[in-house]
Structures are given as C-alpha cells and as structure tokens.
C-alpha cells in the first residue's frame, strides 16, 4: 500500500510544477493581449479573438496525441515497454507532416477562412497578415504538446516547468521587441507566436541528458494504429480544448451580430484573462494525471483516490481566490487593456467580467473529469444553445451568463460521475 504522506508529497511536486508551467503560458497570453491592445487598439483585440479558434485547433491536435500518447506510455512503460518504444517518435513525425499540410491550406484559403471566422471589412486586412504568419506555427504547437506530455510522464516534470517558464520569458521579450522595438505591431505579435513553441521545444530537447529517461528517438514511419491508440485516450482532453475554440467562435458570431467589433474586443479581454483560471485547473489536472495513471495501472486504487481528492481541494481553493480578485478589481483590470479609452469596450467588459467569472469555480470543480461525454456536453450540447438562446432573449448579458450556467450544469453531472468512480476505487 502506498504511504499517504509520500503520495501527497509526490502529488504536490508534480502539481506545483505543472501549475507554474501552465501559468507561464497564460501570463504570456495576457501580456500578448495587452501589447496588442496598445499597438493595434480594439480592432487588434477583435482580430486576436476571431483567430483564437485556430489556436484551439492546433492545441487540440497536440493534446489528442500528446495527452493520449503519454497516458498510454505511462500505463505500459514498465510492464510492456515494447508496446510504446516507438510511439513518441511516430507521433512527432505524424504531426510534423500534418502541421505542414495545415499551414499550406490556411495560406491558400486565408480570406474565406477569416470570413468564416467572422472578419469584416474593418478587421480583414489585419487578420490576413496575422493568420498567415501564425499558420507557420501549427506543426510546432502540435509537436510541443506531445513532447511536453511525454517528458512529464517520463519522470521529468522539472524540465517541462523550466521549458514553459523559459518560453514565457523569452517570448514576452521577443513580443515586445517585434511589436514596439521594431514597430511591427500585429505582424510582430504573430512572429512571437511562432517563436513560442520553438523555444519550448529547444529546452525540452535537453531531456536526452536526463539520467532516468526511457524515451528514445527513432526514425520510423508513423503507424495509423499507434496514432489511433493515442487518440482514443486523448479524445477528452482534445475535445475540451476544441470545445473552447467552438464556444469562442459562437461567442464571436453572436456578439458581432448583437453589438459589433467592440463587443468581440471586450470578450477578447475577458476570455484571455479567463485563461489564467483554466491554466490553474489544467496545471493541477496535468500534474495529477501521470500519478493517477501509474497508481491505477498498478491497481493501487486507494492511492489514486487520494491523489484525485488532493487535486480537487487544491483546484477549488485557488479558483475561488482568483475569481474573488478578478471580480473585485474588474475596473482597473479592464482599464489596462483599453489604451485607447474606448467607452464601448469598457461598457461591455464591465458587465461581462463578473458574470463570466462566476463560472471559474464550476470549471475548477470539474477540472479532474476525463469523460468524453462531459466535454461534449459542456462544449457543444449545452453551451452553444445557451449562448444563442440567452443572447436572443437577454442580449449581451445573456451571452455572458451562458458560461456560468453551462459550467454549473456540467459540474453537477461531473461530481456524480467522480463520486461513482471513487466508490469503485474504494472497492
């Protein structure tokens, strides 16, 4: 039986490093949003938010194969190492080819893609430049998620934390240099996006010097069976990320219809701040995941239950604190992102921030769920009708309220499912 103090100590080791890593990325997103708001104003924020679903697509692909592949690797690396010996290499080579194809397609169809995302005459010129540059980052974003998850599950969470923090620091400096130092504005922000995963991958390459590593590189053709195996285990994580992109897309279209570009800019501020809360929940979940997989894989269900309960308590406490801060100081926070002092942006964001962020607690409570059905409910079957329906009845206030209502409903179901799983482990 696993010793409780030891398993909690190990959980804290993994969780704190993954929170730091996840927060590092979210801090970059917020600072990038701030820089864009200063350099390009509300229209720049609007373009950024219109393009966010593309980032979700890149990230979802990486999570699909990274989280799923790393989980399969953790479950088999000790008992059946022959099953996962070439898995990492196959997944990296697969996403390299896929990412290059995605880059080509985005550049060929940039204008219709932006129209589909909601761009209009005011935002299309800026959007074309931005999306063509960020498309080059597609293969690197996908590969980075795979490497991060495999390195973490190969017993080296310290390096993933260092990689993310180095990436954040470096990309913030590059962001400032390109946007303000070289005067490239939105083009500079897009180039910094390309630098971000490349920096992380460079640091993660030092895992080859890690004494306890079991990962090795092989030049091998990807096998569809290996890709499918990883994808099956990563579908919930990918669905969550893709659901974020779909919800942002629907939010954008409804807000454009109700109030135009400034409402989307306000949502851009709110949704990017929300990334901090999501990062905390993801950091705890990603930190706990390899340990839970290990304990359950060795049939130590009591230890798995202890890790899950511990992760739950950490997440809800941090989310409550962060939500309180964001709601109490909403005025100064919004003002930071409104360099042009646009009254419309302030109006929409001031109403939306406290309503939207009541969902943070519910997000935290459900952060440990891994079931596909919950992801599907949250991202599609409940949230999208809520956005459209409440927006039609209550206007923009209804759009903001759609998120906390959806999170509450999904959380209730998540708690029931988690409770049932804990009872199974208890037996």
C-alpha positions in Angstrom: 0.0 0.0 0.0 1.3 3.4 -0.9 2.2 5.7 2.0 -0.2 8.6 2.2 2.3 11.4 3.1 4.6 10.2 0.4 1.9 10.2 -2.3 0.7 13.6 -1.3 4.3 15.0 -1.3 4.8 13.5 -4.8 1.5 14.9 -6.0 2.5 18.4 -4.7 5.8 18.0 -6.6 4.0 17.3 -9.9 1.1 19.7 -9.4 3.1 22.8 -8.4 5.4 22.4 -11.3 2.6 21.9 -13.8 0.7 24.9 -12.3 3.8 27.0 -12.8 4.2 25.7 -16.4 0.5 26.3 -17.2 0.5 29.8 -15.6 3.6 30.7 -17.6 1.8 30.2 -20.8 -1.3 32.1 -19.6 0.8 35.0 -18.5 2.3 35.2 -22.0 -1.2 35.2 -23.5 -2.3 38.1 -21.2 0.8 40.1 -21.9 0.5 39.5 -25.7 -3.2 40.7 -25.4 -2.0 43.8 -23.6 0.7 44.6 -26.1 -1.8 44.1 -29.0 -4.4 46.4 -27.2 -1.7 49.1 -27.0 -0.3 48.7 -30.5 -3.4 47.9 -32.5 -6.3 49.0 -30.3 -9.7 47.3 -30.0 -9.6 46.1 -33.7 -6.4 44.3 -32.9 -8.1 42.6 -29.9 -11.0 41.7 -32.2 -8.7 40.1 -34.7 -6.9 38.2 -32.0 -10.2 36.8 -30.7 -11.5 35.9 -34.1 -8.4 33.8 -34.7 -8.4 32.1 -31.3 -10.4 29.1 -32.7 -7.4 28.3 -34.9 -5.1 28.1 -31.9 -7.6 25.8 -30.3 -7.5 23.5 -33.3 -3.6 23.4 -33.1 -3.7 22.8 -29.4 -6.5 20.2 -29.6 -4.5 18.1 -32.1 -1.4 18.3 -29.9 -3.4 17.3 -26.8 -5.2 14.5 -28.7 -1.9 12.7 -29.4 0.2 14.2 -26.5 -2.1 13.5 -23.6 -3.4 10.3 -25.0 0.0 9.0 -26.1 1.7 10.0 -22.9 -1.1 8.3 -20.8 -0.7 5.1 -22.9 3.1 5.4 -22.4 2.7 5.7 -18.6 0.4 2.7 -18.4 2.8 0.4 -20.4 6.4 1.7 -20.0 7.1 -0.6 -17.0 5.0 -3.6 -17.7 5.0 -3.7 -21.6 7.8 -1.4 -22.8 7.8 -3.0 -26.2 4.3 -1.6 -26.9 5.5 2.1 -26.5 9.1 2.0 -27.6 8.5 3.8 -31.0 5.3 5.6 -30.0 6.8 9.0 -29.2 8.8 9.2 -32.5 5.8 8.1 -34.6 3.5 10.8 -33.1 6.1 13.6 -33.6 6.7 12.6 -37.3 2.9 12.3 -37.9 2.1 15.8 -36.5 5.1 17.3 -38.4 3.5 16.2 -41.7 0.0 17.1 -40.6 1.1 20.6 -39.4 2.8 21.4 -42.7 -0.4 20.4 -44.5 -2.4 22.7 -42.2 0.0 25.6 -42.9 -0.4 25.2 -46.6 -4.2 25.0 -46.5 -4.5 28.1 -44.2 -2.4 30.2 -46.6 -4.3 29.0 -49.7 -7.7 29.8 -48.2 -6.9 32.6 -45.7 -9.6 35.0 -47.0 -12.5 32.6 -46.9 -11.3 31.2 -43.6 -11.3 34.7 -42.0 -14.8 35.4 -43.4 -15.9 32.2 -41.8 -14.4 33.2 -38.5 -16.3 36.5 -38.6 -13.9 39.0 -40.1 -15.4 42.1 -41.8 -14.1 45.0 -43.8 -12.6 46.6 -40.7 -10.7 43.5 -39.5 -9.9 41.5 -42.7 -6.7 43.3 -43.7 -5.1 43.0 -40.3 -6.4 39.4 -39.9 -4.9 38.2 -43.2 -1.4 39.2 -42.2 -1.8 37.7 -38.7 -3.3 34.4 -39.7 -0.8 33.7 -42.5 2.1 34.2 -40.1 0.6 32.2 -37.2 -0.2 29.3 -39.5 3.6 28.6 -39.7 3.5 27.7 -36.0 0.9 24.8 -36.5 3.4 21.9 -36.6 5.4 23.3 -33.7 2.4 23.8 -31.5 1.2 20.3 -32.1 4.7 18.8 -31.6 5.2 20.8 -28.4 2.2 19.4 -26.7 3.4 15.9 -27.5 6.9 16.5 -26.2 5.7 18.2 -23.0 3.4 15.4 -22.1 5.8 12.6 -22.8 8.7 14.3 -21.0 6.5 14.9 -18.0 5.3 11.3 -18.0 8.9 10.1 -18.4 9.6 11.4 -14.9 10.9 14.8 -15.7 8.3 17.4 -14.7 11.1 19.9 -13.7 12.1 20.2 -17.3 8.6 20.8 -18.5 8.3 23.6 -15.9 11.6 25.1 -17.0 10.7 24.9 -20.7 7.4 26.7 -20.2 8.9 29.4 -18.0 11.8 29.9 -20.4 9.4 30.0 -23.3 7.2 32.6 -21.5 10.1 34.9 -20.6 11.7 34.6 -24.0 8.5 35.1 -26.0 7.5 38.2 -23.9 10.8 39.8 -24.7 10.5 38.9 -28.4 6.9 40.1 -28.4 7.9 43.5 -27.1 10.9 43.7 -29.5 8.8 42.9 -32.6 5.7 44.9 -31.7 7.3 48.0 -30.2 11.1 47.9 -30.8 10.8 47.1 -34.5 7.3 48.7 -34.9 5.8 45.6 -36.5 2.5 45.8 -34.5 0.2 42.8 -35.3 2.9 41.2 -37.6 5.3 41.3 -34.6 2.7 39.6 -32.4 2.3 36.9 -35.0 6.0 36.3 -35.3 6.3 36.0 -31.5 3.6 33.2 -31.7 5.9 31.3 -34.0 8.9 31.8 -31.6 6.9 30.4 -28.6 6.7 26.6 -29.2 10.2 26.6 -30.9 11.7 28.0 -27.6 9.9 25.3 -25.6 11.0 22.5 -27.8 14.6 23.7 -27.6 14.6 23.5 -23.8 12.7 20.1 -23.8 15.4 18.7 -26.1 17.7 18.6 -23.0 15.6 15.6 -21.8 18.0 13.5 -23.7 20.5 14.2 -20.9 18.1 13.1 -18.2 19.5 10.0 -16.4 16.2 8.3 -15.7 14.7 8.7 -19.2 13.2 5.8 -21.1 12.2 7.8 -24.1 14.4 7.4 -27.2 14.2 8.8 -30.7 13.7 6.5 -33.7 13.4 7.4 -37.4 10.3 5.4 -38.2 7.2 5.8 -40.3 4.1 6.6 -38.3 1.7 3.7 -37.9 -2.0 4.6 -38.0 -2.7 2.0 -35.3 -0.3 3.9 -32.9 -1.8 7.2 -33.8 -5.3 5.8 -33.2 -4.3 4.3 -29.9 -3.0 7.6 -28.6 -6.0 9.5 -30.0 -8.5 7.2 -28.1 -7.0 8.1 -24.8 -6.6 11.8 -25.6 -10.0 12.5 -27.0 -11.4 14.0 -23.8 -8.5 16.5 -23.5 -8.7 17.4 -27.1 -12.5 17.7 -27.0 -12.2 20.1 -24.1 -9.7 22.3 -26.0 -11.7 22.1 -29.2 -14.9 23.0 -27.3 -13.2 26.2 -26.1 -12.5 27.1 -29.7 -16.0 26.3 -30.8 -17.5 28.3 -28.0 -15.3 31.3 -28.7 -16.4 31.0 -32.4 -20.1 31.0 -31.5 -19.5 33.8 -28.9 -17.8 35.9 -31.6 -20.6 35.4 -34.2 -23.4 36.2 -31.7 -21.5 39.3 -30.3 -20.8 40.6 -33.8 -24.5 40.3 -34.6 -25.6 42.0 -31.3 -23.1 44.8 -31.0 -20.2 44.6 -33.5 -16.4 44.6 -33.2 -16.1 46.3 -29.8 -18.2 43.6 -28.1 -15.8 41.0 -29.5 -12.8 43.0 -28.3 -14.3 43.1 -24.8 -14.9 39.3 -24.9 -11.3 39.0 -26.1 -10.1 40.7 -22.9 -12.4 38.6 -20.7 -11.6 35.3 -22.4 -7.8 35.9 -22.2 -8.0 36.7 -18.5 -10.1 33.5 -18.1 -7.1 31.6 -19.4 -5.4 32.1 -16.0 -8.2 30.3 -14.2 -8.2 27.5 -16.8 -4.4 27.2 -16.6 -4.7 26.6 -12.8 -7.2 23.8 -13.3 -5.2 22.3 -16.2 -2.0 22.5 -14.2 -3.5 20.6 -11.3 -5.1 18.0 -13.7 -1.9 17.5 -15.8 0.2 17.2 -12.6 -2.1 14.6 -11.1 -2.7 12.6 -14.3 0.5 10.7 -14.6 0.4 9.7 -10.9 -3.2 8.6 -11.1 -2.4 6.6 -14.3 0.5 5.0 -12.6 -1.4 4.0 -9.4 -4.5 2.8 -11.2 -2.3 0.9 -13.7 -0.7 -0.9 -10.8 -4.2 -1.5 -9.2 -3.4 0.8 -6.2 -6.9 2.4 -6.3 -6.7 3.9 -2.8 -3.7 5.9 -3.7 -5.3 7.0 -7.0 -8.3 8.2 -4.9 -6.1 10.1 -2.5 -4.4 12.0 -5.4 -7.7 12.8 -7.0 -9.1 14.2 -3.7 -6.0 16.2 -3.1 -6.0 17.7 -6.6 -9.7 18.6 -6.2 -9.0 20.6 -2.9 -6.1 22.5 -4.4 -8.0 23.5 -7.6 -11.2 24.7 -5.9 -9.2 26.8 -3.3 -7.1 28.5 -6.0 -10.0 29.1 -8.3 -12.1 30.8 -5.5 -9.2 33.1 -4.6 -8.6 34.1 -8.3 -12.3 34.7 -9.0 -12.6 36.9 -6.0 -9.7 39.0 -7.1 -10.9 39.4 -10.7 -14.4 40.4 -9.7 -13.3 42.9 -7.0 -10.8 44.6 -9.2 -12.6 44.5 -12.6 -12.3 48.2 -13.3 -8.5 48.5 -13.1 -8.1 45.2 -14.9 -10.2 46.3 -17.9 -8.5 49.7 -17.9 -5.1 48.1 -18.5 -6.4 46.6 -21.8 -8.1 49.8 -23.0 -5.2 52.1 -24.0 -7.5 54.0 -26.5 -10.1 54.6 -23.7 -13.0 53.2 -25.8 -16.2 53.6 -23.8 -17.9 50.8 -25.6 -15.2 48.3 -24.7 -15.4 49.3 -21.1 -19.2 49.0 -21.1 -19.3 45.5 -22.5 -16.4 44.2 -20.5 -17.5 45.7 -17.1 -20.8 43.9 -17.4 -19.3 40.7 -18.7 -16.4 40.1 -16.3 -18.2 39.4 -13.0 -20.9 37.3 -14.8 -18.4 35.3 -16.8 -16.1 34.6 -14.0 -18.6 33.1 -11.7 -18.0 30.1 -13.9 -14.4 29.7 -12.7 -15.4 27.9 -9.6 -17.5 25.4 -11.5 -14.7 24.9 -14.0 -12.4 24.1 -11.2 -14.7 21.6 -9.6 -15.0 19.8 -12.9 -11.3 20.0 -13.7 -10.5 16.4 -12.9 -13.1 14.9 -15.3 -11.8 12.9 -18.2 -15.0 11.5 -19.7 -15.7 12.5 -23.3 -19.4 12.9 -22.6 -18.8 15.8 -20.2 -16.6 17.5 -22.7 -19.2 17.1 -25.4 -22.0 18.4 -23.2 -20.0 21.4 -22.0 -18.6 22.5 -25.3 -21.5 21.7 -27.6 -24.8 20.4 -26.5 -25.4 22.9 -23.6 -23.1 25.9 -24.1 -23.9 26.7 -27.8 -27.7 26.6 -27.3 -27.2 28.7 -24.2 -25.2 31.4 -26.0 -27.6 31.6 -28.9 -30.8 31.3 -26.8 -29.8 33.6 -23.9 -28.3 36.1 -26.4 -31.6 36.3 -28.3 -33.6 36.8 -25.1 -31.3 38.9 -22.8 -28.8 40.4 -25.3 -25.2 40.6 -24.4 -25.9 40.0 -20.7 -27.4 36.7 -21.7 -24.3 35.8 -23.7 -22.1 36.4 -20.7 -24.4 34.3 -18.5 -24.3 31.3 -20.8 -20.9 30.2 -19.5 -21.6 30.0 -15.7 -25.0 28.4 -16.3 -23.3 25.7 -18.5 -20.5 25.1 -16.1 -22.9 24.7 -13.2 -25.0 22.1 -15.1 -22.0 20.1 -16.2 -20.3 20.3 -12.8 -23.3 18.7 -11.1 -23.1 15.8 -13.6 -19.3 15.7 -13.2 -19.5 15.4 -9.4 -21.9 12.5 -9.7 -19.6 10.6 -12.1 -16.5 11.3 -10.0 -18.3 10.1 -6.9 -19.2 6.9 -8.6 -15.6 6.4 -9.8 -14.3 6.9 -6.3 -16.7 4.3 -4.9 -15.4 1.9 -7.5 -11.8 2.5 -6.4 -12.9 2.2 -2.8 -13.8 -1.4 -3.5 
